[in-house]
Amino acid sequence: MLRAALVALVALSAGCSVSDFFADPGAAPQGVAAGDVRATSAVLWVRCVGSTDVGLVVDGGATSLRRSVDPSRESDWTASVRLADLRPDTTYAYRFGCGRGVQGTFRTAPPKDARRPVKIAWGGDIGGQNVCRDETDGYSVFAAIGATRPEVFIGLGDMIYADNECEAVGRYGNRQVVGPAPALELSDFERHWRYNRADRHHRALLAAVPYVGIWDDHEIRNDSGPREESADGVRLLPPALASFLAYHPIDSGEYGRLYRSLRWGRHLEMFVLDTRQYRDRNDAVDGPERVKSLLGTEQRTWLLEALDRSDATWRIVVSSVPLSIPTGRGDQARDGWANFNGVTGFESEAALILRHAYDHGMRNLIWITTDVHFATGFLYRPIGEDRDFAVHEFVSGPMNAGVFPHEKLDQTFRPERLFFWGPKKPIKSYAEALSWFNFGLLEVDAEGDLTVSIVNARGVVVAEHSLPAPASR
């Protein structure tokens, strides 16, 4: 039975309709997902409306296993199950007994010593500024991502806009599927997740490609932090976090922890940061006498130690906010790493991380980010006394939201711009906007050489930059 499912899944990636894949989309309107897939483990997720004690069958390699999950009304009918003792670099098909059945597939990560090619896609910013699900085509960017056949997709924040509305006519003039009102309580946040995950292209991608999820501000509220409150004094982070955990298959989500690392063969290790839950206030002052923290002490210590332990050819830091592009509410309350000639960014902590990388001989550090609604790339030479030490950052987005390019740039880490992708004139139609919507693609070949591409929602590569494997690794 599951062998036939594998054939169907391959056909889907070649262009079959989603109805061929989801036997009963009414019972599972948000589909399935496999998250935090590692060499020997994975977390499978489903939303199965109105059902409890749902059977799960998993088939791959030489084994077949059966489990059960228990969706409940309290979790908005979502459920996750962790699988262990899987075989590395092996394709698995799975089927949840939800309605007439809903199925997916994933491939486990290769062993950490496997020198083979790796391809990951990343992107953020979906459904913001009244740029939402097109009434006819939905979020077609997810189909473009799937067409590149990545081994992993990283949803790098702002995967919902809980503080925005999706109206019948969008910012760029197209007809849209109307969305929920801005969120104030748990059920509101859940409605936003249901809206974005109901898109057929989104469901198809998550059913076929391992997913790594992390959040940014709009999963809560614009420029939000741990003490963010509504106008009525209601704390927003607790319900936002509960809904995020309900809708994401996260392996390290115990006690709400979202930061973690994932290894993908010899050449790649990803260090996924939570830039929201532990940060200091955005309007706090940053300086050498008191380093303002975006990560919190525990997460920062984890990051530095995890980077030290890694022997991957490339260490990839996954940060929802960029290093040198200023974000936030002006100099009074910066939202990202950059101070931008002010004192309220989180620059000192970024400098500490980069200095640590330099002191420990890391010559393979790459940051991938989103958040700013245009795509660009940088080479940094952050250590003034050593111009040979370089760090790279690649920024993608938006996948499907307002497009807001600008060239403001903090100079602290001595950035050299590698490319820029954003319109110079106002966008006049949704058809035009599709050329500017984008995601990032990071590919490492068997020898460890790396290429980063920016691909637009039409599937066209609009920017590209290549790096040779570091000399010592």
Buried (B, 14 or more C-beta within 10 A) or exposed (E): EBEEBBEBBEEBBEEBEBEEBBBEBEBBBBBBBBBBBBBBBBBBBBBBBEBEEBBBBBBBEEEBBEBEBEBEEEBBBBBBBBBEEBBBBBBBBBBBBBBEBBBBBBBBBBBBEBBBBBBBBBBBBBBBBBBBBBBEBBBBBBBBBBBBEBBBBBBBBBBBBBBBBBEEEBBBEBEBBBBBEEBBEBEBBBBBBBBBBBBBBBBBBBBBBBBBBBBBBBBBBBBBBBEBEBEEEEEBBEBBBBBBBBBBBBBBBEEBBBBBBBBBBBBBBBBBBBBBBBBBEBEBEBEEEEBBBBBBEEBBEBBBEBBEEBEBBBBBBBBBBBBBBBBBEEBEBBBBBBBBEBBBBBBBBBBBBBEBBBEEEBBBBBBBBBBBBBBBBBBBBBBEEEEEBBBBBBBBBBBBBBBEBEEEBBEBBBBEEBBBBBBEEEBEEBEBBBBBBBBBBBBBBEEBBBBBBBBBBBBEEBBBBEBEBBEEE
